[in-house]
Amino acid sequence: MAASSGVIKQDTQYTVSDIEALPEGIRAELIGGQLFYMASPSSLHQEIEGEVFAEIRNYIKSHNGKCKVYTAPYAVYLFGMDDDHDYYEPDITVVCNPEKRKEKGCDGAPDWIIEIVSPSTASRDYLYKLNRYREAGVREYWIVNPDEKGVNVFDFSDERNASKYYSFSDRVPSVVINGFTICIGELITDNI
């Protein structure tokens, strides 16, 4: 199986065992039994991920927060570790419930997930993952789009499943981390 960022054999149901059997350095996600290889991220993707992670981590630490923040490749067993057909590695994951933080990853839905979209992952991030994250009970989901210089924020903790769009020049507030806001444009001014 050659590594790319697309789905492999759509008629086959894959399991977490297939993910675990991948050669070292090959990353993939499992969405409802469908295996998707993950391409290497761009420099801009990495910069956004690192800067946003640092801002969230520093805010949580400075406010003595109980949540923990992780970057990919942190394993998220979205519907619990007993579910063998869903395995994700979001770009940024925030887990507030200490009972969900296991050695292998997050056992169940995290509180907040951030995905940094690329052309090869757009349909997964905007469609498949959006629906799976909502179904599983993720409270907040951000899709950061470097090409559009915007952030879609989905508040699944609100029964209306409210969503808002922000530009990179806006201060984007978090639903999960009370008082936290971030302006992505201030973090990556050399690249926008």
NORFENHU-V722531 format. One record per helix or strand of 3 or more residues. SS is the DSSP state (~ for helix, > for strand). FROM is the first residue (numbers start at 1). TO is the last residue. Records with the same first field share a line. If there is no record, write none. Layout:
# NORFENHU-V722531
SS = FROM-TO ; FROM-TO
This chain:
# NORFENHU-V722531
~ = 16-20 ; 43-62 ; 98-100 ; 122-136 ; 184-187 ; 189-191
> = 28-31 ; 34-37 ; 68-71 ; 92-95 ; 105-107 ; 112-117 ; 140-145 ; 150-155 ; 162-167
